[in-house]
Amino acid sequence: MSLLFLAHRVPFPPDRGDKIRSFHILQYLAQRTPVHLVAFADDEADVDPPAVFTDMLASCTIIPRAKSQTRAAIEALATGKPVSLTAFAHPAMQAAVDRVVPQVGGVYCFSGQMAQYLPAGRPPVVMDFVDMDSAKFAGFAEDARGPMRWMMRREARLLGAFEREIASRVSASLFVSEAEAALFRDGGAQGRVLAVENGIDSAKFDPAASYLNPSNHPGEGRGPVGKVAVTADSPSSSRSPNWAPASAGVAWSHEMEGEALVAFTGQMDYRPNIDAVTLFARDILPLICRYRPVQFAIVGRAPTPAVQALASDHVTVTGAVDDVRGWLAAADVCVAPLKLARGIQNKVLEAMAMARPVVASAAAAEGIDHAGTIRVAETAAAFAAEVIALLEAPEDAASLGESARAQVIRRYGWDARLAPLDALLGLST
């Protein structure tokens, strides 16, 4: 049986949360049956993916998407639809889906935005919502004010109704964690609702593996001490002194004696990540710096002006990096102080796999079976205290990191996490 794989972004390269999940699922399915990919590209570089990716596919159709959020909002208000759907409404996508559907025996739909293209009736569909997006917008509404609060509440209400309608007519609805699946069921969803968790490539994210040293690659270094000039499109070049990965047992080299590195990784135009680094830089970092000098590295592509404005003597904004593993390996502590987090946070799994000690908020830790191998804190004071404790006891921090990596290997291999798809889609290995 061949499959149509619908995705709201090209699942390559797997360098951000949603693309990591979609890539590994697509790869898993393509090893078992012919898969036709139909996906949007919101980056010009993704319109023509390389052969290393397309060679595993039966066919590959990429539709560029350039609709602005303003236009999507106007269309949503005019049609009574959620902005999440109008932003991804495109006649070329519908035409591509219509061409492929007669050739396949099933559909894997990745992300709720793409559910508007699902054919009525057959073939059977597995709907991967990943997270409950309507709940995410409800959370945004709590922090918003004025017209934006009304807009977020509208989005949550309309998107929730759409999600439930889709769930009622597909073979199965998937979420990245049991907590998300339970939230969906409790919200009145009908049909088969299951959790299929994310995994981690523990061979790639391995402190003993080869990866790029940040000091040697443009866009990768942490820059000079002081305010770092970056833009979303052109990250600053490395001008930092040489320094070696912490995993190699070499102390982080820096002209300021004893300065530790605390790192946050993620897509830096994503609102929950923006809120997280802002919280850390403004409320948590000053508490830590009372006890010892610390450099906070915000590592990830497309930092917004608000993120760039955080750069200071103790905060570095890197922009896009060639290999995030160099930053993870060099970090004395990795942090994930997210106030709003849906499902499983790949940034936490990656840090755990790299044997880094992690301090996370309850929201960021909720979907992960970490078995006590990460530290969890809620208030700014508690978060700072956990980071300080790990910095002051490097042997304990190293032991925690080693335990975290062992837990990841034991619990989060991709093949084991995705095995339920075989029965859901009638596949054989």
BAPAPA-67099 format. One line per field, with one value per residue (C-alpha): chain; x, y, z. Coordinates in Angstrom, 3 decimals. Example, Ala and Ser with C-alpha at 12.3 -4.5 7.8 and 13.67 -1.06 7.14 Angstrom:
2
chain: (A | A)
east: (12.300 | 13.670)
north: (-4.500 | -1.060)
up: (7.800 | 7.140)
END
This chain:
429
chain: (A | A | A | A | A | A | A | A | A | A | A | A | A | A | A | A | A | A | A | A | A | A | A | A | A | A | A | A | A | A | A | A | A | A | A | A | A | A | A | A | A | A | A | A | A | A | A | A | A | A | A | A | A | A | A | A | A | A | A | A | A | A | A | A | A | A | A | A | A | A | A | A | A | A | A | A | A | A | A | A | A | A | A | A | A | A | A | A | A | A | A | A | A | A | A | A | A | A | A | A | A | A | A | A | A | A | A | A | A | A | A | A | A | A | A | A | A | A | A | A | A | A | A | A | A | A | A | A | A | A | A | A | A | A | A | A | A | A | A | A | A | A | A | A | A | A | A | A | A | A | A | A | A | A | A | A | A | A | A | A | A | A | A | A | A | A | A | A | A | A | A | A | A | A | A | A | A | A | A | A | A | A | A | A | A | A | A | A | A | A | A | A | A | A | A | A | A | A | A | A | A | A | A | A | A | A | A | A | A | A | A | A | A | A | A | A | A | A | A | A | A | A | A | A | A | A | A | A | A | A | A | A | A | A | A | A | A | A | A | A | A | A | A | A | A | A | A | A | A | A | A | A | A | A | A | A | A | A | A | A | A | A | A | A | A | A | A | A | A | A | A | A | A | A | A | A | A | A | A | A | A | A | A | A | A | A | A | A | A | A | A | A | A | A | A | A | A | A | A | A | A | A | A | A | A | A | A | A | A | A | A | A | A | A | A | A | A | A | A | A | A | A | A | A | A | A | A | A | A | A | A | A | A | A | A | A | A | A | A | A | A | A | A | A | A | A | A | A | A | A | A | A | A | A | A | A | A | A | A | A | A | A | A | A | A | A | A | A | A | A | A | A | A | A | A | A | A | A | A | A | A | A | A | A | A | A | A | A | A | A | A | A | A | A | A | A | A | A | A | A | A | A | A | A | A | A | A | A | A | A | A | A | A | A | A | A | A | A | A | A | A | A | A | A | A | A | A | A | A)
east: (0.000 | 1.374 | 0.757 | 0.258 | 2.196 | 0.815 | 2.961 | 2.720 | 6.518 | 8.985 | 10.311 | 13.924 | 16.342 | 15.194 | 16.443 | 13.410 | 10.833 | 8.040 | 10.452 | 12.336 | 9.140 | 7.829 | 11.199 | 11.583 | 7.994 | 8.338 | 11.612 | 10.072 | 7.098 | 9.236 | 11.282 | 8.079 | 6.006 | 6.105 | 5.350 | 4.242 | 5.113 | 3.028 | 4.180 | 4.452 | 7.762 | 7.859 | 11.559 | 12.963 | 15.783 | 13.243 | 11.524 | 14.049 | 15.171 | 18.333 | 18.421 | 19.542 | 15.985 | 13.887 | 15.469 | 13.530 | 10.190 | 7.906 | 7.219 | 7.763 | 5.585 | 6.550 | 4.263 | 5.837 | 3.836 | 4.261 | 0.912 | 1.357 | -0.258 | -2.133 | -3.715 | -4.482 | -6.191 | -8.303 | -9.375 | -10.167 | -12.385 | -14.154 | -14.827 | -15.375 | -12.427 | -9.413 | -6.314 | -4.383 | -6.324 | -6.487 | -2.727 | -2.265 | -5.130 | -3.733 | -5.427 | -2.165 | -1.988 | -5.539 | -4.770 | -1.633 | -3.544 | -6.299 | -3.686 | -2.039 | -5.029 | -6.162 | -2.692 | -2.568 | -4.199 | -3.855 | -3.003 | -0.742 | -1.624 | 0.966 | -0.273 | -3.805 | -3.312 | -3.212 | -6.448 | -8.422 | -7.078 | -8.191 | -10.396 | -13.898 | -14.385 | -11.626 | -8.690 | -8.247 | -6.446 | -4.148 | -4.226 | -1.123 | -2.121 | 1.235 | -0.022 | -3.469 | -3.121 | -6.458 | -5.200 | -2.032 | -4.080 | -6.224 | -2.999 | -1.897 | -5.248 | -4.609 | -1.538 | -2.920 | -4.777 | -7.349 | -8.090 | -5.332 | -6.970 | -10.250 | -8.433 | -6.663 | -9.904 | -11.595 | -8.756 | -8.913 | -12.691 | -12.831 | -9.737 | -10.997 | -14.254 | -12.295 | -9.980 | -12.923 | -14.679 | -11.582 | -11.069 | -14.601 | -13.918 | -10.336 | -9.035 | -6.923 | -5.828 | -2.258 | -0.580 | 3.009 | 2.266 | -0.410 | -1.017 | -1.967 | -4.110 | -5.932 | -6.526 | -8.068 | -10.321 | -11.386 | -12.309 | -14.955 | -13.066 | -14.567 | -12.853 | -9.542 | -7.108 | -3.589 | -0.166 | 2.814 | 5.770 | 8.825 | 12.126 | 15.725 | 18.641 | 20.982 | 23.774 | 23.784 | 23.160 | 26.038 | 28.749 | 31.277 | 30.186 | 31.899 | 30.268 | 31.198 | 33.157 | 31.362 | 34.593 | 35.399 | 32.222 | 30.542 | 27.245 | 28.247 | 30.441 | 29.159 | 30.774 | 32.648 | 31.625 | 29.178 | 26.234 | 26.198 | 24.938 | 22.736 | 19.814 | 17.306 | 18.801 | 22.487 | 23.760 | 26.981 | 30.257 | 32.270 | 34.916 | 35.085 | 38.297 | 38.860 | 36.949 | 36.365 | 33.208 | 32.513 | 31.961 | 35.653 | 36.516 | 38.111 | 37.023 | 35.205 | 37.844 | 36.867 | 38.759 | 36.597 | 37.902 | 35.264 | 32.413 | 29.970 | 27.827 | 24.065 | 22.305 | 18.821 | 18.221 | 15.243 | 13.560 | 13.774 | 10.774 | 8.450 | 6.508 | 6.899 | 10.673 | 10.754 | 8.843 | 11.149 | 14.443 | 12.985 | 11.953 | 15.374 | 17.379 | 15.341 | 14.214 | 16.441 | 19.888 | 20.360 | 19.734 | 22.393 | 24.906 | 24.741 | 26.602 | 28.897 | 29.552 | 27.451 | 27.057 | 23.568 | 23.565 | 20.330 | 21.020 | 18.704 | 17.701 | 15.594 | 15.877 | 13.231 | 14.108 | 12.813 | 15.265 | 18.142 | 17.469 | 18.297 | 21.972 | 24.253 | 27.465 | 25.946 | 23.620 | 24.675 | 22.264 | 23.796 | 21.286 | 21.374 | 24.096 | 25.610 | 25.520 | 23.644 | 25.499 | 28.624 | 26.654 | 24.932 | 28.225 | 29.837 | 26.999 | 27.491 | 23.696 | 20.888 | 17.652 | 14.048 | 12.027 | 8.936 | 5.688 | 3.656 | 4.845 | 2.844 | 3.838 | 7.445 | 10.183 | 12.883 | 15.304 | 15.116 | 15.563 | 18.559 | 20.241 | 19.573 | 21.021 | 24.140 | 24.487 | 23.903 | 22.290 | 18.910 | 16.731 | 13.211 | 9.870 | 7.070 | 5.437 | 8.598 | 9.127 | 5.523 | 5.522 | 8.898 | 9.428 | 12.665 | 12.589 | 14.068 | 17.078 | 16.303 | 15.673 | 12.244 | 11.503 | 8.669 | 9.474 | 12.395 | 14.040 | 13.669 | 14.934 | 17.995 | 18.664 | 18.661 | 21.056 | 23.385 | 23.366 | 24.459 | 27.148 | 28.516 | 28.630 | 30.049 | 30.404 | 26.717 | 25.870 | 27.907 | 26.247 | 22.801 | 23.686 | 24.913 | 21.699 | 19.666 | 21.440 | 20.886 | 17.173 | 16.922 | 18.596 | 16.356 | 13.105 | 13.242 | 14.591 | 12.697 | 11.900 | 10.377 | 8.353 | 6.982 | 6.250 | 2.481 | 2.247 | 2.677 | -0.668 | -2.426 | -1.464 | -1.387 | 2.331 | 4.842 | 8.539)
north: (0.000 | 3.398 | 6.486 | 10.204 | 12.177 | 15.690 | 18.202 | 21.906 | 22.212 | 20.179 | 17.598 | 18.423 | 19.357 | 18.055 | 21.107 | 22.372 | 20.681 | 19.948 | 19.019 | 16.614 | 14.687 | 14.801 | 13.744 | 10.709 | 9.607 | 10.065 | 8.140 | 5.352 | 5.032 | 5.225 | 2.259 | 0.200 | 1.392 | 3.875 | 7.373 | 10.393 | 13.653 | 16.775 | 19.679 | 23.412 | 25.290 | 28.560 | 28.994 | 29.367 | 26.979 | 24.194 | 24.376 | 22.024 | 19.524 | 17.484 | 13.972 | 12.566 | 13.348 | 12.884 | 9.562 | 7.779 | 9.017 | 7.695 | 11.321 | 14.774 | 17.834 | 21.078 | 24.136 | 27.488 | 29.345 | 33.076 | 34.284 | 36.945 | 36.665 | 39.898 | 38.506 | 35.230 | 37.137 | 39.173 | 35.989 | 34.325 | 37.192 | 37.268 | 33.529 | 32.693 | 30.277 | 30.007 | 31.924 | 28.658 | 27.303 | 30.368 | 30.827 | 27.432 | 27.608 | 27.361 | 26.115 | 24.592 | 22.428 | 21.204 | 20.383 | 18.455 | 16.435 | 15.666 | 14.327 | 12.006 | 10.647 | 8.200 | 6.605 | 5.779 | 3.475 | 5.730 | 9.220 | 10.406 | 14.020 | 15.902 | 18.986 | 20.286 | 23.029 | 20.353 | 18.629 | 21.001 | 19.021 | 15.590 | 13.724 | 12.756 | 9.029 | 6.755 | 6.330 | 5.929 | 8.776 | 8.934 | 12.492 | 13.595 | 16.765 | 16.663 | 19.126 | 20.454 | 23.807 | 25.113 | 24.776 | 26.646 | 29.611 | 29.489 | 29.838 | 32.764 | 34.445 | 34.417 | 36.616 | 38.821 | 42.110 | 44.048 | 42.981 | 40.365 | 38.619 | 38.473 | 37.136 | 34.410 | 33.332 | 33.220 | 31.098 | 28.683 | 28.274 | 27.824 | 25.652 | 23.445 | 22.806 | 22.009 | 19.606 | 17.718 | 17.509 | 16.070 | 13.559 | 12.253 | 11.164 | 9.853 | 6.404 | 7.748 | 11.055 | 11.174 | 13.441 | 13.716 | 12.843 | 11.128 | 14.422 | 16.074 | 13.080 | 13.148 | 16.899 | 16.324 | 13.533 | 15.599 | 18.412 | 16.247 | 14.658 | 11.485 | 8.603 | 6.891 | 9.264 | 7.977 | 9.191 | 8.475 | 10.101 | 11.735 | 9.936 | 11.075 | 10.000 | 9.160 | 8.173 | 11.688 | 13.472 | 11.780 | 13.644 | 11.218 | 11.897 | 14.254 | 17.649 | 21.162 | 23.208 | 26.543 | 28.543 | 27.506 | 28.281 | 31.550 | 31.962 | 29.363 | 31.196 | 33.060 | 36.340 | 38.771 | 39.522 | 42.378 | 43.173 | 40.970 | 42.520 | 40.006 | 40.019 | 37.279 | 36.675 | 37.314 | 35.944 | 37.388 | 35.698 | 33.928 | 36.060 | 34.102 | 32.638 | 28.936 | 26.694 | 22.965 | 20.905 | 20.151 | 16.494 | 16.215 | 16.932 | 20.277 | 23.376 | 26.005 | 28.559 | 32.175 | 35.325 | 35.856 | 33.418 | 31.025 | 32.137 | 29.293 | 28.723 | 28.248 | 27.497 | 27.579 | 26.125 | 26.561 | 28.371 | 31.963 | 33.410 | 30.986 | 32.782 | 30.258 | 30.279 | 34.081 | 34.251 | 31.642 | 33.384 | 36.746 | 35.322 | 33.780 | 36.838 | 39.354 | 37.438 | 34.386 | 35.289 | 38.304 | 36.021 | 33.589 | 36.347 | 37.467 | 34.258 | 33.781 | 35.117 | 33.323 | 33.671 | 32.850 | 31.663 | 31.880 | 29.451 | 29.247 | 30.712 | 33.767 | 35.675 | 38.390 | 41.998 | 41.314 | 38.414 | 40.392 | 43.170 | 40.745 | 40.576 | 42.098 | 41.473 | 38.256 | 37.281 | 36.055 | 35.670 | 33.412 | 33.371 | 30.244 | 27.725 | 25.005 | 22.364 | 22.827 | 19.888 | 21.985 | 24.417 | 21.671 | 19.925 | 23.162 | 24.137 | 23.662 | 23.654 | 23.625 | 25.384 | 25.229 | 27.767 | 27.621 | 28.937 | 27.376 | 24.057 | 21.487 | 17.840 | 16.680 | 19.307 | 18.158 | 20.696 | 18.847 | 15.399 | 16.648 | 18.094 | 14.901 | 12.792 | 14.976 | 14.145 | 17.737 | 18.620 | 20.234 | 22.588 | 22.883 | 24.352 | 21.950 | 22.738 | 21.845 | 18.638 | 17.457 | 15.299 | 13.648 | 10.466 | 11.748 | 9.576 | 12.358 | 12.893 | 16.568 | 19.291 | 20.940 | 24.408 | 26.889 | 30.269 | 32.431 | 32.006 | 28.226 | 28.032 | 30.123 | 27.999 | 24.788 | 26.242 | 27.561 | 24.195 | 22.421 | 24.997 | 24.735 | 20.922 | 19.910 | 16.253 | 16.089 | 17.905 | 15.418 | 12.490 | 13.959 | 14.397 | 10.823 | 9.555 | 11.691 | 10.196 | 6.674 | 7.431 | 8.751 | 5.635 | 3.403 | 5.209 | 7.298 | 5.389 | 6.453 | 2.937 | 1.967 | 5.195 | 4.851 | 1.104 | 1.685 | 3.187 | -0.268 | -1.484 | 1.856 | 1.946 | -1.793 | -1.805 | -4.615 | -4.235)
up: (0.000 | -0.960 | 1.158 | 0.736 | 3.338 | 3.779 | 5.669 | 6.418 | 6.014 | 3.987 | 6.481 | 5.613 | 6.975 | 10.377 | 12.246 | 14.159 | 16.365 | 13.886 | 11.073 | 13.323 | 14.015 | 10.451 | 8.983 | 11.209 | 10.653 | 6.889 | 6.882 | 8.956 | 6.589 | 3.442 | 4.647 | 4.653 | 1.700 | -1.223 | 0.051 | -1.995 | -0.229 | -0.785 | 1.387 | 1.692 | 1.743 | 3.659 | 2.960 | -0.549 | 0.344 | 0.934 | -2.472 | -4.086 | -1.409 | -2.079 | -3.492 | -0.128 | 0.969 | -2.182 | -3.184 | -0.444 | -1.840 | -4.577 | -5.539 | -4.080 | -4.666 | -2.932 | -2.978 | -2.009 | 0.636 | 1.003 | 2.332 | 5.000 | 8.412 | 7.729 | 4.581 | 6.365 | 9.199 | 6.781 | 4.965 | 8.289 | 9.439 | 6.056 | 5.945 | 9.626 | 9.578 | 11.879 | 10.788 | 11.150 | 8.177 | 5.932 | 6.341 | 4.670 | 2.151 | -1.390 | -4.589 | -5.850 | -2.745 | -3.248 | -6.881 | -5.880 | -3.292 | -5.800 | -8.251 | -5.745 | -3.795 | -6.543 | -6.459 | -2.742 | -0.255 | 2.781 | 3.980 | 6.787 | 7.522 | 9.550 | 11.455 | 11.789 | 9.186 | 6.480 | 7.518 | 5.275 | 2.313 | 3.477 | 0.985 | 2.044 | 2.653 | 1.455 | 1.574 | 5.339 | 7.128 | 10.135 | 11.434 | 13.331 | 15.165 | 17.004 | 19.623 | 20.458 | 18.728 | 19.969 | 23.552 | 22.600 | 21.365 | 24.481 | 26.462 | 24.301 | 24.973 | 28.717 | 28.279 | 25.471 | 25.819 | 23.789 | 20.186 | 20.221 | 23.175 | 21.269 | 18.202 | 20.179 | 21.848 | 18.456 | 17.077 | 20.006 | 19.679 | 15.889 | 15.716 | 18.543 | 16.676 | 13.509 | 15.335 | 16.832 | 13.460 | 11.802 | 14.621 | 14.148 | 10.557 | 10.495 | 11.392 | 14.252 | 15.730 | 17.013 | 19.543 | 20.679 | 24.311 | 26.376 | 28.170 | 24.863 | 23.847 | 27.195 | 26.876 | 23.441 | 24.709 | 27.700 | 25.315 | 23.702 | 20.811 | 19.379 | 17.625 | 18.237 | 19.969 | 20.623 | 21.689 | 19.433 | 21.114 | 19.604 | 19.720 | 19.550 | 17.381 | 20.235 | 17.812 | 16.341 | 19.634 | 21.398 | 23.340 | 21.844 | 18.231 | 15.793 | 15.407 | 14.431 | 16.935 | 17.319 | 17.316 | 13.742 | 11.814 | 10.825 | 12.582 | 15.119 | 17.614 | 20.599 | 19.585 | 21.793 | 25.319 | 25.067 | 22.867 | 19.762 | 16.534 | 14.745 | 12.390 | 11.703 | 8.243 | 8.889 | 12.201 | 13.514 | 12.648 | 15.299 | 16.971 | 20.204 | 21.603 | 21.074 | 23.398 | 23.540 | 24.083 | 27.713 | 26.728 | 25.864 | 29.478 | 28.617 | 30.491 | 28.474 | 27.519 | 28.037 | 28.849 | 31.928 | 34.527 | 35.798 | 33.529 | 32.938 | 29.829 | 30.125 | 26.834 | 25.364 | 21.889 | 19.597 | 16.725 | 17.852 | 16.046 | 17.870 | 20.563 | 23.437 | 22.853 | 22.751 | 26.031 | 27.594 | 26.798 | 27.782 | 31.144 | 31.687 | 30.631 | 32.620 | 35.713 | 36.220 | 34.900 | 37.232 | 40.215 | 38.983 | 38.266 | 41.893 | 42.724 | 39.730 | 36.213 | 33.604 | 29.855 | 28.578 | 24.947 | 22.952 | 20.114 | 17.130 | 13.795 | 13.052 | 16.337 | 16.373 | 17.237 | 20.749 | 21.108 | 19.605 | 22.106 | 24.930 | 23.881 | 26.522 | 28.430 | 29.778 | 26.911 | 23.472 | 20.552 | 17.894 | 15.062 | 12.879 | 13.719 | 11.587 | 14.292 | 17.550 | 19.104 | 19.583 | 21.709 | 23.681 | 24.369 | 25.529 | 27.854 | 31.574 | 31.938 | 29.369 | 30.257 | 29.056 | 31.068 | 28.842 | 30.274 | 27.462 | 26.038 | 24.115 | 23.899 | 23.990 | 23.800 | 21.376 | 22.848 | 26.161 | 24.589 | 22.587 | 25.656 | 27.596 | 24.763 | 24.816 | 28.534 | 29.585 | 32.896 | 32.198 | 34.212 | 32.815 | 33.739 | 34.610 | 31.254 | 29.304 | 31.295 | 31.350 | 28.228 | 28.886 | 30.858 | 32.353 | 35.499 | 37.602 | 35.319 | 34.774 | 37.348 | 37.305 | 38.688 | 38.381 | 39.926 | 38.819 | 42.214 | 42.158 | 38.585 | 39.420 | 42.503 | 40.441 | 37.865 | 40.576 | 42.361 | 39.170 | 38.407 | 41.946 | 41.856 | 38.448 | 39.435 | 40.335 | 37.086 | 35.071 | 36.816 | 36.134 | 32.467 | 32.166 | 33.749 | 31.348 | 28.336 | 29.654 | 30.068 | 26.508 | 25.089 | 27.175 | 26.428 | 23.251 | 20.245 | 17.106 | 15.868 | 19.201 | 19.429 | 15.875 | 15.927 | 16.533 | 13.034 | 11.496 | 12.808 | 12.287 | 8.610 | 7.892 | 7.123 | 7.262 | 8.028)
END
